[in-house]
């Protein structure tokens, strides 16, 4: 016997007056598939793409473009059909009418779901078929594309059902439109919103929080708690040819929402129409989920406003205010009576205690976030943002297949370069201890910088910089930190990574490419000027690269943190992976550009021997200095001194560091700048090492009244302290 639920007559009967829904969806899918297909194929031909490139683009269209356009319409269909089928639950009159019919609730539930599916599937399948025909008419047809279309159908169906049952669940547990909209917003925005709040607290209370990278709980909340975020993560994975695990998660979540919607619909009392929340348990959960983040959020808002010592007071005030107001508004909404603002004081007190406990976790750093370093036996590797250490590093490259390379961005992809020796079970003892020592100092160091104090540790002024560190565990988990590191710690860490890990191999990565993909070789001489070298002598390129490799392999860790005398910049063009975002019309082979800078040290004898053939100055000793102009920066004025004596110039040379690079392991004087002038009249800047400043420079600098010049994250310039007698006179 034919089921009345699945009969075309039933669908026609319930669709009277609602034909605009399938009509609207038909228009949407027309734009999403056939129209997009025609537009994109026309644009590709007009742009001059080759036939091979167009096949690649058309295949990607079914993986990426149609996934996006069809997904938008599928979401719209789910929302419209969900509201159309179950919005009657908000009306007492309609609820009484439908529930008085001699039809079981379970039958009524599946009737409405079936009708919505018909509205969605019929126009979808027709328009996808038209899109396939359009592609076939233009020469794009294969069994592989048919498989892509079938996979896309399954993905869109899961997306539709996931959104559909989330709408139905909200309609079944709420009793009016206002509360329904609020709960729907919570379902889709709660995870991302909570991740922002936790990220704000970590940024405000932890010294080592690395805001540029999302990982752990914050990433999970932002990307996986919301159904929309989960769908987005699956879409990104699917475009890369992955995503089966996420697809299974979507499938399980869809089944769970279906079950919850079914149970909530069957057990929903008919008289609950019009009331804010249908179920008390759900109402309590929603209230707690709202009150606690609102209390913490209000506290953080008031914490950010003052810049004085009253921050803690205003933070506590905000915590209390946010908790009381959010609890009161939720009770008012539930009871639909403003007199109930302070009702259920026990729940308010419980929420306040939870808010206070959460706040104290951050205030006291209960879990030792700043000083935490994963146990050594659990560490697989570490990554360090070497862009902040030195310019002696290149673009990240990886050979993904024979002769095809993946090239990262210099600054954003620093964590792709991992420091660990292949085959070793764990990182070295010295390396691990160096990270532990750095981590232990972060809390106290951050407090001093927050106050604007000039930090002095022992006899060394602590002029620091911030750099990112990523700990990768053997389980695959990643932990990011942002450390303040001084010159001594930087030198120690680089030497440890050089001796115990694979820092040397990472520096040699690009040199191993040889000259096949080398486009340019740029030499930064000792006088700060740059030259293109050996452009017409490619054999010299090979000779220089071999000399660099030999010198770097022979050099010890101490020389790696020496004083560079010059540097070499290399530019490569590598065969890259074909991608839609970087595809150039008519380009036969995709090119990826990579760059590497190699600091040349005085110990690199083989390299210096080749560079001498250029005739350019390699070290400061190759330059005849006529005079040196030294500027001293004081509190109220600047002082300039000129030195021309040979012995003074030689002492300045001995203390000089090239100004063209950043060398974190060298502690240079911040309030003194030196301009060397050659006999030819050319001028260039150098910096002076703190421990090698000549006596006459030290004496002149101490005559100036000086101060600390602060920035947003701490002092940007540390000025030498005046003599004791000057302080007394002042």
SEMARGU-508412 format. One record per residue (C-alpha): x, y, z. Coordinates in steps of 0.5 Angstrom, whole numbers, plus 500, padded with zeros to 3 digits. Example, Ala and Ser with C-alpha at 12.3 -4.5 7.8 and 13.67 -1.06 7.14 Angstrom:
% SEMARGU-508412
525491516
527498514
% end
This chain:
% SEMARGU-508412
500500500
503507498
505511504
501518504
507521507
511520500
505521495
505527490
498528492
500530499
506534497
501538492
496539498
500542503
504546498
498550497
500558498
507556499
509555491
514561492
519557496
521552491
520557486
525561490
530555491
529554483
532561482
537560487
540554484
539557477
544562479
549557483
550552478
548554470
549561471
556561474
558555470
557559464
560566467
566562469
568558462
567565458
571569463
577563462
576563455
577571455
583571459
587567455
587560459
590554455
586548455
590544460
589550465
581551463
580543465
584544471
580550473
573547471
575541475
576546481
570549480
566543482
570542488
571549490
566554486
560550486
561548493
561555495
555557491
551551492
552551499
549558500
543556497
542550501
543554507
538558505
533552503
534549510
532556514
526557509
524550510
525549517
521555519
516554514
515547517
515549524
514556525
507554527
509552534
510559536
502560535
497558540
492558535
495554530
498549535
492547538
489546531
494542528
495538534
488536535
488533528
487525528
495525526
500522530
506527532
511523529
507522523
507530522
514531524
516526518
511529513
514536514
521534513
519530507
516536504
522540505
526535502
522535496
522543495
530542496
532536492
528537485
530544483
537542486
538536481
535539475
540545476
546541477
544537471
544543467
551545469
553538467
550539460
553546459
560543461
559537457
557542451
564546452
568539452
569538459
566532461
569525464
567520469
571523474
567530474
561525475
564523481
565530483
558532482
555526486
560528492
558535491
550532492
552528498
556534501
550539500
545534502
549534509
549541510
542542508
540537513
545540519
542547518
535544517
535540524
538546528
533551526
528545527
531544534
531551536
524552534
522546538
525548545
523556544
516559545
517566541
520569535
525573540
528568544
528563538
533568534
537569540
538562541
539561534
545566534
548563540
548556537
552559531
556565534
557562541
564558540
567564536
565569541
567565547
574564543
575572542
573573550
578567552
583570547
582577550
584574557
590571555
592577551
591581558
593577563
599572560
605575558
607570553
600569549
601569541
595572538
597571531
596564532
590560534
591553537
588548542
582550546
581557542
582554535
577549537
572554540
572558534
572553528
569547531
563549536
559552531
556548526
557554521
565554523
565546522
562546515
567552513
573547516
570541512
570546506
577548506
579541507
575538502
578543497
585540499
582533497
581531505
576532510
573525510
574525518
570532518
565529514
563524519
563529524
558533520
554526519
554524526
552531528
546531523
544525526
544528533
540534531
535530528
534525534
534532539
529535534
525529534
524528541
523535543
518536538
514529541
515532548
513539547
507541551
502544546
500550551
508552551
507556545
508564546
512562552
520564552
523557553
519550553
524546557
526548564
533545563
534548557
533555560
537554565
543551561
542557556
542562562
548560565
552560558
550567557
551570564
558567565
561570559
557576560
560577567
567576564
566580558
564586562
570585567
575585561
572591558
573595564
580592565
582595559
579602560
584605565
591605565
593607572
594602578
586602579
585597573
584591578
578595582
575597575
576589573
572587579
567592578
566590571
565582573
560584578
556589574
556584568
554578572
548582575
546585569
546579564
542575570
537580571
536581563
535573562
530572568
526578565
526575558
524568561
518571566
516577561
516581567
521586569
520585577
523579576
530582575
533580581
529573582
533567583
538570587
541563589
543562581
545569581
550567587
552561583
554564577
558570580
562565584
563561577
565568574
570569580
573563579
574563572
577570573
582568578
585563574
587568569
589573575
594568579
596564572
593558576
596553571
603557570
601559562
607563562
612559565
610552562
614548557
612541555
615535558
622534554
619527553
613529549
616534545
618532538
621539535
621546536
620552531
622559533
621565529
628566526
626573522
626576529
633573531
637575524
636576517
640570516
635565514
631564508
624563505
621556507
621551502
619544501
619539495
612536495
614532489
619531484
622538482
615541485
616546491
612549496
614556498
612559504
611566506
617569510
614572516
607568517
610561516
616561520
612555524
613551518
621550519
622545525
628544529
629537531
634532528
631527524
631520528
632523535
627521540
627528543
630535543
637536546
638537553
641544552
636546548
630544552
634548558
635554554
627554553
625553560
630558563
627563558
620561560
621562567
623569566
617572562
612573568
617578572
620581565
613583563
611586569
617590569
616592562
609594564
611599569
616602564
622600568
629599565
630592566
637590569
639583570
646582573
651587569
647586563
642591561
636587558
634590552
629585549
625583543
619579542
619572538
614567537
616559539
612553537
612547541
610541537
608535541
609528539
602527539
601532533
599538538
602545537
603550543
605557541
608562546
611569545
617570549
621576551
629575549
635578551
642578547
645573551
639568551
638569544
646567543
645561547
639559544
642560537
648556539
644550542
639550536
646549532
649544536
644539538
638541533
638542525
639550525
645549520
641544515
635549515
640555513
643550508
637548505
637553499
644553498
643545496
638548490
645550486
644555481
639551477
633556479
638562482
636568478
640573482
645574487
646581491
652583495
651587501
658590502
661592508
660600507
652598506
652599499
649593495
651590488
649585483
655580483
657575477
651576473
654574467
659569470
654563473
660559474
662564479
655563482
656555483
663557486
661562491
655557493
660551494
664556498
659558503
656551504
663549506
664555511
658554514
659546515
666547518
664553522
662552530
656554533
660560536
662563529
655563527
653568533
659572531
659579528
658579520
662583516
657583510
651579507
649575500
642575498
639570493
633570489
630563486
624562482
622555483
617550479
611551484
604547485
599549480
593553484
587557482
589563486
596563483
594561476
597566470
593565463
598562458
603560463
606553462
610552468
608555475
613559478
614560486
619565488
624564494
629568498
635567502
640572506
646569508
651573513
658572512
663572518
670573518
671566519
668564512
675564509
673560502
667565501
671571502
676569497
671569492
668575494
675579494
674578486
668583486
673588488
668591493
669592500
668586504
670588511
671595515
678594514
677594507
675601507
679608508
675612513
676619513
672621519
666619524
660623526
658620533
651622535
649622543
641622544
640626551
634627555
633634553
638635547
643631542
650632542
654631536
662629536
667628530
673624531
678624525
684621529
687614526
687611533
680613535
677611528
680604529
677603535
670605533
671600527
673595532
666596536
662597529
657592527
653593520
647597521
644593515
642587518
638585525
643581529
639579536
645576539
649582539
648588544
649594541
648601544
641604543
643611544
649612540
649612532
655613528
656615521
663613517
665618512
670615507
675618503
671618497
665622501
660616501
657616508
654610512
651608519
654603524
652601531
657600537
657594541
656595548
662591551
667595546
665602546
671606546
673610552
672617549
665615546
663612553
665619557
662623552
655619552
655620560
655627560
648627557
642627561
638621559
632617560
628611558
624612551
618608552
613604547
606601547
610594549
616597553
622601552
624602545
630606547
634605553
639611555
645610559
645612566
648619568
654619573
652619580
655626581
650628575
644625579
646629586
647635582
640635579
% end
